[in-house]
Amino acid sequence: MSVIIYTTPTCGFCKHAKAYFEEKGIEFSEIDVARDREKAKEMVEKSGQMGVPVIEINGKMLIGFDPAAIDSALAGE
């Protein structure tokens, strides 16, 4: 399973999303788009969004922190 979360240091919902994954024991990669402009561009190209968090689960793009959508994507739905 591949889980990537695009974040910024000041994003409250990013912190909630990371805590949610940690709570569920889901490993994830974090990309700080405030520090990495190339990854920020990649995030916008993949999602069409400039705001964070953007979460990619097995290639599925999720915008914002939505536990139900995360659970659905983790289940492969």
Beta strands, then each sheet from edge to edge (+ up, - down):
strand 1: 3-7
strand 2: 29-32
strand 3: 54-57
strand 4: 60-63
sheet 1: 2+ 1+ 3- 4+
end
